[in-house]
Each structure stands twice: as structure tokens, then as C-alpha cells.
Amino acid sequence: MLDFCSVTYGTEAYAETRRRRKMDLLRIIKDLVEDKVKIENAIAMLEDLQQHAVEIPDLPKPKRKGRKAMPPEERREVSDRMKRYWANYRERRGVLPSV
């Protein structure tokens, strides 16, 4: 492609350069108009959705993290199981219980 500054006025090369620039501008304008139509359609669809929107109820709060709540009887079972575990552990290791 010819450089616009190096082309002298009145030559055929200059006319070709002007035609190319004009074609480029026409293509750019056409592309922008197509984009504008797409954007207008998207806006219209979003406005339609907004008019027919249904209110979304609040989501329940997430459950707290950490230890789960344990009923007293389950807590007692865990306590007894851990007492047996540590008693066996001390027995195997030869450690005397501290009381």
C-alpha cells in the first residue's frame, strides 16, 4: 500500500489510495452499524427480562462450620470410646495412668 504522504496529488496512485481509504471507511462504518444493531437487540432483551423478572427469595444462611452439635448420649459414647483407646495406648506403651 502506498504511503499517503509520499503520493503526489493528481496521480492515479493517489486516486487508488483515496479509493482504498474510502472503502476501508465504508467497511468500518458498516461493521460499527452491525455492532450497534447487536447491542440494541441485547439491550432490548435485557429490558424485556427486567420487566418480566420474578423476585428471587433470599438464600438461607450457610450452616456454621466447625464441630457439629452432638447430643449428650452420643458425646458419652465418644467419651467412653476415647477412654478405652487411651487406656489401650498406655497399656501398649507401658505408661501408668495418672490419677
Secondary structure, 3 states (H helix, E strand, C coil): CCCHHHCCCCCHHHHHHHHHHHHHHHHHHHHHHHHHHHHHHHHHHHHHHHHCCCCCCCCCCCCCCCCCCCCHHHHHHHHHHHHHHHHHHHHHHCCCCCC
